[in-house]
Amino acid sequence: MKKILLVEDDTTLHTIYREALEPHDIEVTAVTTGKEALEKAKSLAPDLVILDIMLPGGLNGFDVAERLKQDPATASVPLLVLTNLDSEKQSADAVGAAYLVKTNTSLDAIVAKVTELLHI
C-alpha cells in the first residue's frame, strides 16, 4: 500500500480525497498545517506529499515543500501542489512539484495524477 501525506486545511477535502484514493490501495494521512506536515512527513515516510498552498499557522505549502526538499529524509519524496491559486505554477516548478489547480481539475484527473506520480 502506498502512503500519501495530504496537507490541506479543508477537512471536507480530506474525506473526498481519501474516499477517491483508498480504492487504489493508497493510504491517506491528512494534516491541516505546515508544522504538522513537517512533523508527520518524518514519521510517516510518505510515498507522495500533496500540498495546498494557503495553510494556517504561518507556513504555506511552498515553505513546507522547500523544507521537505532540504531534509535528506524527505528530499526524494515527490510533491504535488494542489491549490486554487492558478498563478503559482512557476513556484511549484521551482521546488520540483507537480501542480494542479483544484477548481480546474476533476477528481478523476487528480486521482490519475496521483497514481501517475506513485507509478501505480
SVG drawing of the C-alpha trace seen along z (x, -y; Angstrom):
<svg xmlns="http://www.w3.org/2000/svg" viewBox="-17 -34 37 36">
<polyline fill="none" stroke="black" stroke-width="0.4" points="0.0,0.0 1.3,-3.5 1.2,-6.2 0.2,-9.8 0.5,-12.8 -2.3,-15.3 -1.6,-18.8 -4.9,-20.6 -6.8,-22.9 -10.2,-22.0 -11.2,-18.9 -14.1,-18.2 -11.5,-17.7 -9.7,-15.2 -12.7,-12.9 -13.2,-13.4 -9.6,-12.7 -9.4,-9.7 -12.6,-8.1 -11.3,-8.6 -7.8,-7.3 -8.2,-4.4 -9.8,-2.1 -6.4,-2.4 -4.6,-0.9 -3.5,-4.3 -3.5,-5.2 -4.2,-8.9 -2.9,-10.7 -4.2,-14.2 -3.0,-17.2 -4.1,-20.8 -1.0,-22.9 2.6,-23.2 4.0,-22.4 2.0,-19.2 3.1,-18.3 6.8,-18.6 6.4,-16.5 4.2,-13.8 6.4,-13.6 9.3,-12.4 7.4,-9.8 5.2,-8.6 7.8,-8.4 5.1,-9.0 5.4,-8.0 3.9,-11.3 3.0,-14.6 0.0,-16.6 0.2,-20.3 -2.3,-23.1 -0.5,-26.5 -2.7,-28.5 -2.4,-27.0 -3.0,-28.3 -0.2,-28.6 2.5,-30.5 3.9,-28.0 2.4,-27.9 2.7,-25.0 5.8,-26.3 7.5,-26.7 6.8,-23.1 8.0,-22.0 11.3,-23.8 11.9,-22.3 11.0,-18.8 13.4,-19.1 16.2,-20.4 15.8,-17.4 17.7,-14.3 15.0,-12.1 12.3,-13.6 14.2,-15.2 13.3,-12.4 9.5,-12.3 7.5,-13.5 5.3,-16.6 2.0,-17.6 0.8,-21.1 -3.0,-21.1 -4.4,-24.6 -7.0,-27.1 -4.2,-29.6 -3.8,-29.3 -0.8,-31.7 1.7,-29.5 2.9,-27.0 6.4,-28.6 6.8,-28.4 5.7,-24.8 8.2,-24.1 11.0,-25.8 10.5,-23.3 10.2,-20.4 6.5,-19.8 3.8,-18.7 0.9,-21.3 -2.8,-21.1 -5.5,-23.8 -8.4,-22.3 -11.1,-24.3 -9.9,-23.4 -9.3,-19.7 -11.8,-16.9 -11.5,-14.5 -10.8,-11.7 -7.9,-13.8 -6.5,-14.3 -6.6,-10.6 -5.0,-9.9 -2.1,-12.4 -1.6,-10.8 -1.5,-7.3 0.9,-8.5 3.2,-10.1 3.1,-6.9 3.7,-4.7 0.6,-2.6"/>
</svg>
